Amino acid sequence: MITPLQMGLLLLGLALLVALLLYNLWNARRQRPRRPEAAASAQSPPGAQAESGHRLDPVLGLPEEPLPADLQHATAVPDLPKVVQSHQVLDARLDAIAMLLSDQVVSGDAVLAALPASRRIDGKPFYVEAQNTQTQQWELPRAGERYQALRAGIQLVNRAGALNEIGFSQFIQRLDELADSLQLRPEYPDMMQEVARARTLDQFALAHDAQLSFCVRARRAAWSPGYLTQHAARAGFVAGLLPGRLVLPASTPGAAAVLVLQYETQAALADDPEQAVLNQFSVALDVPHVARSERPYVRLRETAQQLAHSMEGVVCDGAGTPLHSDAMDQIGAELEALCEALQARELAPGSVLARRLFS
């Protein structure tokens, strides 16, 4: 016969088992990634990307050579639309420019046929422009047009470093081949002078480059890619070219994205993205690429804080340290001084020259 004590102990044990079961169910539910609302998730699927298999020039949006399959998802691709190819590109402040002269008119079709397949030399953009006989304007060569002279230029500096003697020699070799095929007379700039100019500009660029990124980390429950995409869409983000990449478009058509939101590519490419678990994501600003009129740092700060609040996360730096208002204020002041220095050097953030230099 069960005594009252035994009955009490039995009931207590059952109560403990039920409590433990409920706790485990609650904890499992808490640890599951948060998922989006059904209606909103259908509008912006995670990992969606633009229909493009080619890289785009960081400034002009012109297609470059296709990337190998194993690099297409590992390389950051600026989300820029295409522009008219007749646009003038070369600028003496940023390019070493050589003239290719002719005693007769050259057809645009012949120029296009003779152009090198690659538009890069030693990691630097390389362009050929032609002077239109009718408009007298320099433009990228076009079929059906007629030209009285050509000029070619190689960019002195980008984020890969400064043009050196080897790169300049390859540039000259490429132009010799082009001049021979079109029967042109080349006039080259002085190599040592251009290389020295490249080093000086590179020193300035290194001291005034800024790519800022805030990290948002989950406080408790993780997120699914769809949940993140849903909240990002409410903040104005749209799908970028790569999986796991969302962009906040600029107000000016053709301008670089104001902000880039990035999360794990593996999660975006998962067979069932809603089962993928995200504990953090980043919101980044490429300072030289975005015009000051867009208020980029203010929007970076406000966007990161807004997403952290709505998704129950915390804004951190790259090392995982929470960022408070005083630290953000200091960062803003430093960026303002940097932008002033760029403006004084005719490299205003968001300008074509700034975007080319810091590419």
GICOR-V199760 format. One line per field, one symbol per residue. phi: phi as a letter, one per 20 degrees, with the letter a starting at -180 (. if undefined). Layout:
# GICOR-V199760
phi: ???
This chain:
# GICOR-V199760
phi: .eegffffffffffffffffffffffffffefffdffgfffffcffnfbfebdcfdggdemefdffeggfdfeddfdgecffcffeffdfbffcceddecebecfdfffffffefffedcclndfccccceffeemeebfgcfneccdacbcbcffbbfepefdfffffffffffgfffffdlddeceffffffffffffffffffecebcdcddddffcffcegfffffffffeofcfefdgncccdfffegnffgfccdccgffffefgcgfefdddabccdcegfedfffflffgffffffffffffdlccecefenegedgfffffgfffffffffffffemcggnfgfffffdc
